[in-house]
Amino acid sequence: MKELKLKIGDVAPDFDLPVLRNGVKERLRLSSKSGTSMLVLAFYPLNWDVVSTRQLVEFQAGRSEYTRHKAEIITISVDSIMNITAWEREIGPFDFLMCSDFWPHGDVCRKYGVLRDDEPFRGAAQPAIFVLGMNRKIQFQKFYSVGEVAPLEDIVSALEGIN
């Protein structure tokens, strides 16, 4: 398990990344989301990976569970926005934001302490969840092992603890 760089109560590092929103490519600055809803940052290793596919499909299936807590999921991987677009077309559609931390490679993952430096998936994101309050402060964080799907219950419990 990685040593945590960020702690509960820290303000989540801001970022500006390409994002896929309802099939349309845009840019997302995290600070622009402050005060609008709680945010769930969900880092996953790679597109086209079976476990990553299961994770995102489960996020979509459980959408009502986190939207009832006024939370929004933002997924982040090191794959390019074009790769994310092709993958989402195959396994989606998804009602959440999908960010590309492709260039500079893994910069946001590094800031959050989730960039893998060992195999498997060296240079990809460690599966992790960060729940941010409306003030962008980290309220919950958990790292998962490669091959593990983050249970929706972890997110829902964290959101219930904030409300």
C-alpha distance (Angstrom), angle and dihedral (degrees) to the residues before:
residue distance angle dihedral
M1 . . .
K2 3.78 . .
E3 3.77 123.3 .
L4 3.78 107.7 -107.1
K5 3.79 113.7 -114.0
L6 3.78 94.6 -173.4
K7 3.78 127.0 53.4
I8 3.78 134.9 -152.1
G9 3.80 107.1 -83.8
D10 3.83 94.7 29.0
V11 3.78 116.6 125.2
A12 3.80 106.8 -109.6
P13 3.81 112.4 -112.1
D14 3.78 112.4 -100.3
F15 3.78 119.8 -120.2
D16 3.78 140.8 179.1
L17 3.81 112.7 -148.3
P18 3.80 139.6 160.6
V19 3.78 108.0 -98.1
L20 3.77 137.5 -169.4
R21 3.80 110.6 -136.1
N22 3.80 116.0 179.6
G23 3.80 90.6 -25.5
V24 3.82 93.7 -49.6
K25 3.81 122.6 112.6
E26 3.81 114.3 -129.8
R27 3.81 138.6 141.9
L28 3.77 125.3 -95.9
R29 3.79 125.3 -156.5
L30 3.79 107.9 -167.2
S31 3.82 92.7 -146.5
S32 3.82 89.0 60.7
K33 3.83 87.6 66.6
S34 3.84 94.8 55.8
G35 3.77 113.2 123.1
T36 3.81 95.0 9.0
S37 3.80 100.7 89.7
M38 3.76 142.5 -32.5
L39 3.78 110.9 -80.1
V40 3.77 131.4 -141.1
L41 3.81 111.4 -158.7
A42 3.79 106.8 -160.3
F43 3.80 115.5 -170.3
Y44 3.81 116.9 -164.2
P45 3.82 131.1 178.2
L46 3.79 109.0 -120.6
N47 3.77 143.6 -19.9
W48 3.81 116.0 -107.6
D49 3.83 90.0 31.6
V50 3.83 111.3 128.7
V51 3.81 94.4 -131.4
S52 3.82 93.2 45.9
T53 3.81 89.0 50.1
R54 3.82 91.0 51.4
Q55 3.81 90.2 48.2
L56 3.78 95.6 53.6
V57 3.80 94.1 42.3
E58 3.83 88.5 52.6
F59 3.82 90.6 49.7
Q60 3.80 89.1 55.0
A61 3.81 93.6 45.0
G62 3.82 91.0 49.8
R63 3.79 94.7 44.5
S64 3.82 94.6 120.1
E65 3.80 89.8 55.8
Y66 3.79 94.5 63.3
T67 3.82 99.3 30.3
R68 3.81 90.2 59.4
H69 3.82 85.6 62.8
K70 3.82 90.3 51.3
A71 3.79 91.0 -111.2
E72 3.77 130.6 141.5
I73 3.80 125.8 -153.8
I74 3.79 119.3 -136.4
T75 3.80 115.2 -174.0
I76 3.80 121.8 -155.7
S77 3.80 130.9 -166.2
V78 3.81 135.3 158.1
D79 3.80 92.6 -117.4
S80 3.81 119.9 111.4
I81 3.79 120.5 -95.5
M82 3.81 89.2 -115.0
N83 3.81 90.0 54.8
I84 3.82 90.5 47.7
T85 3.81 89.8 49.8
A86 3.83 93.1 52.3
W87 3.81 92.1 45.0
E88 3.81 94.1 48.4
R89 3.81 90.1 50.7
E90 3.80 89.0 55.2
I91 3.82 100.3 44.4
G92 3.83 103.7 19.3
P93 2.91 164.8 20.9
F94 3.79 97.4 -159.3
D95 3.80 129.2 -170.3
F96 3.80 94.4 -150.0
L97 3.78 134.3 78.5
M98 3.81 118.9 -91.6
C99 3.83 114.7 -159.9
S100 3.78 129.4 -161.9
D101 3.81 117.2 -142.3
F102 3.80 90.2 -177.4
W103 3.80 101.2 124.0
P104 2.88 126.4 67.8
H105 3.77 78.4 23.0
G106 3.79 112.3 -107.3
D107 3.81 95.0 -17.8
V108 3.81 94.2 142.8
C109 3.81 91.9 41.0
R110 3.80 88.2 53.7
K111 3.84 91.8 50.7
Y112 3.80 89.8 53.1
G113 3.81 93.3 44.9
V114 3.79 94.7 -116.9
L115 3.81 103.6 110.0
R116 3.80 106.7 118.3
D117 3.78 117.4 -129.0
D118 3.80 95.6 -179.2
E119 3.79 138.4 56.5
P120 2.92 137.6 -55.6
F121 3.80 99.9 53.4
R122 3.81 97.6 1.3
G123 3.82 107.2 -170.1
A124 3.81 93.0 22.0
A125 3.79 129.3 101.7
Q126 3.78 122.1 -81.3
P127 3.81 106.9 -126.1
A128 3.81 104.8 -99.3
I129 3.79 142.3 151.7
F130 3.80 125.6 -145.4
V131 3.81 118.5 -175.6
L132 3.80 113.5 -158.4
G133 3.77 126.0 -163.5
M134 3.79 120.2 -134.5
N135 3.81 88.4 -88.8
R136 3.85 89.2 58.7
K137 3.79 91.3 -112.5
I138 3.79 116.0 142.7
Q139 3.81 108.8 -108.3
F140 3.82 98.2 169.9
Q141 3.77 137.1 9.5
K142 3.75 132.5 176.8
F143 3.78 133.6 171.5
Y144 3.80 120.7 -147.5
S145 3.76 130.6 -159.6
V146 3.78 120.4 -104.5
G147 3.78 105.7 -90.6
E148 3.82 93.3 32.0
V149 3.79 122.7 111.2
A150 3.81 113.6 -141.8
P151 3.82 104.5 -117.7
L152 3.79 114.6 -121.0
E153 3.82 85.9 -133.7
D154 3.82 89.7 67.9
I155 3.80 90.6 57.1
V156 3.81 94.9 42.6
S157 3.85 92.2 48.3
A158 3.79 90.5 50.0
L159 3.81 91.9 48.9
E160 3.80 91.8 47.9
G161 3.80 89.3 51.2
I162 3.81 90.4 56.0
N163 3.81 96.9 47.7
